[in-house]
Amino acid sequence: MRAPIRRLLQGGEQEVWFSAVSVWEITRWAGRRSAGLEPNLRSWLPSGLAQAGVREAPMTAEIALVAAELPWAHQDPADRLLAATAQVMGLVLVTADQRLLGVPGLAVLANA
């Protein structure tokens, strides 16, 4: 995460949420790169997020329906679920993914 975004999120003025979809993406990324992150992730993620005051966004049927109905061609299910989670919960999505930066109706903060 880029320094300006990290400072903004660590300032305590913003409520910070994460999605289980992001955890799944991290484990997939780590597995492809043989980074050995996944086993360690299980040991520190829950306590680390709790200590940082980060909340887990629920995966709901409404989020799944919105993800399926998003009016854009990008079909990556993880990206669609992240975008739908932000929309349903009224959150700003922090991302470096160019495909998500121009989604109509999605509040995005570029981490690029």
ABEGO torsion letter per residue (X at the ends): XBAAAAAAAAAGABBBBBBAAAAAAAAAAAAAAGAGAAAAAAAAAAAAAAAAGBBBBBBBAAAAAAAAABBBABABAAAAAAAAAAAAAGBBBBBABAAAAABBGBBBBBBX
